[in-house]
Amino acid sequence: MEIDQILLWIVFPYSVVAVVGMSLIWQLEANGTGSKRSTGDRILTGSLKWLFVLGMLTGLVVTHFYQETAQLYVWGKSLIQLQPDMSVINNISFLSQVHVIIVFSFLLGLAF
């Protein structure tokens, strides 16, 4: 296995889950002090909207044209079981791989 494949398909998903989990804990413990929205907040919100739209579009294309949802389910299940199966993710189409990256990037953006 190449290091870039390991970083992309094993380290990145687990890192996203860890960051999202910690952000949920942090948000629950934070007091309700409101703050003004900055330019960075607007950029993040705009980026999240585009990631959401791109995720939806690629998901629809993957579902209707490639029909690889079963393989994505098997890969996700292997991640949850802490035994990631690299052969599954390497054998799906490039668009499905891009969809997975977009979805994890969207989740990572939601944490902030």
N, C-alpha and C positions, 0 to 999 in steps of 0.2 A: 504494500500500500504506500502511496505517496503521501508526503506530509501535508500537501495542500488539500488532498481529499479528506484526510483525517480531520484537519482543522475545520473544513467546510461542513462536513456531514456528521461529525461527532462532537467536536468541541463547541462549535457555534450554537447548535440547538440546546445543549446542556447549559451553556452560558446564558442564553436568552431566558431559559426557565429559571435559572438562579437569580438573574437580575429582576425579572418580573415578580418572582416570589418575594424578594427583599423589598421591592418598591411597594408591594401591597402591605407588607408589615410596616414599613415606614409611614405610608399614608394613613394607616389605621392609628398609629401612635402619634401622628402630628396633630397639634392643636389646630383649631379651625381659623388660624390667622390667614386672612386673605391678603393677596398682594396684587399690584397692578400688573397688567399683562405687558410684557416687553416685546420688542421686535423678535427676539429669539423664540418666544412663545408662539407668535404668529407664524413664523417660518416652520416650526415644528408641527403646528396644526395643519398648515398647508401641505407639508410633506406627508403627514399621516393620511390626509384625504386622498392624495395621489397614490400612496401605497395601497390604500383600501380599494380604490378603483382598479388599479393594476392587478391586485390580488383577485378581485372578483372576475375581471376579464380573463386572466390566465386560467383561473379555476373553471370558468364556463367552457373555455376552449378545450382544456384538458379533459373535462367530463364528457363533452359531446363528441370530440373528434378523436382523441387518443384513447379514451376509456381505460385510463391507468389508475383509477381510484383504488382498486384492490391492491395494487403494488404499493401505493402511497400509504394505505392503511397498514399493510404488513410492515413497512419500514417504521411507521409511527409506533406500532405495537412493539417492535423490537427495541425502539428507543425507551419506551415506558418500562419495558422489562429489563432495562440496563444491559442489553446485549445487542447493540446496533448492528444491523446487517448491511454492510457496505455493498454487497453484490446487488441487492434490490435497488438501491438508489442509483447505482452506476448503470443499471440496465434499463432505466426509464428514459423517456425523451428529454431533450434539452429544455423544452418549454415546461415540463413538469418539474424539472430541477429548478428552473427560474421561479416557478410558482412557490416552491417550498422556501426558497431564499426570501422572496417578497413577503410571505406570510410571517416568517420569523422576524424579519426586519420590522414589519408592522407591529408585531407584539412587543418588540424591543422599544419601539418608539412610544407605544402606549405607556410603558413604564415611566417615562419622563413627563 
